Amino acid sequence: MKYRLQNDYDNVIDLIDNLLDINTFKNSDTFFNWCVDVLIFISNTLNISYEEANILIFVIIHPIITMILALVVLKQRRKIKRLS
């Protein structure tokens, strides 16, 4: 199933430009719709389904980034303890 973007974005610059627009944050529905558009844009760009893009971001990429950041924090805490 091919999902359609709610707004017309020709490229990633247009997508980011819309995020920087204050109207994007006027209410939660508008921001949610922008987030859905990002997922659809990614799925169309990578030629994968919306569901696969969702899994890629929220089940694979986000947890990996979270674990890396947690390791960085632990490493920095050790450095701070050694300096104290």
Steps between C-alpha positions, in 0.01 A plus 500: 500500500639838399419786737473856378660799667255744653708793374703525182869460578730478201808435709629477854568877509128570457423249775741664745386847397146403597625382841661839559168671428331606825163383365623141518486523879164677535331182617591138554309383191709719271828378650381138492407539132847638431653194672285269290612690190863441603437125526323497164780708345760255633301200379457651153868600482629158610231320301375313806157489662384746766497217753858401414613861536328516838675181617834618361484824695327406825604138549852500356657847464356672809597223747851481353546876537360485855744223597795688347406816689462304825849355450640848436339627821646210701843558348483871583394424859805275541724776368346750739548263797865449406553877485331559838 
